[in-house]
């Protein structure tokens, strides 16, 4: 799954892929391996990139991540891939929640007919042992749920269809 962060007004897209020795970090056309993070507390840990370990402290405030590493503090803004993907549809099908990656449904938290607001949790999915909450891209009524719990799906699959009728 791709992740995007804004730092000092510049968007950076990255992703992790599994390897024999943990994970590889993909940043633009560069691959950095191995990458690992060992969390020590709710706000600190050790980040190891290509064999270099650094203590880090962080605070997560919504979509903002304040990260202190090597004596410097940076503020990153996490750009939700589902919202980015939904915005990229340019109105062709704005009333759907799509899979940002292939995976499996862990839990469904809404039912057809439920009224939801933008950002409401629709379901929990799992991909590469990471759980992700799929949220409503906008206000609406749950019209149809296209998957069942423990069912697999592919990237970009329509998971939930919403309707504006009756909202």
PyMOL commands that set and color helices and strands:
alter all, ss='L'
color gray80, all
select helices_A, chain A and resi 81-87
alter helices_A, ss='H'
color red, helices_A
select strands_A, chain A and resi 2-7+10-19+22-27+30-41+44-49+52-61+64-69+72-79+96-98+103-108+115-116+121-127+130-135+140-145+152-153+158-163
alter strands_A, ss='S'
color yellow, strands_A
deselect
rebuild
show_as cartoon
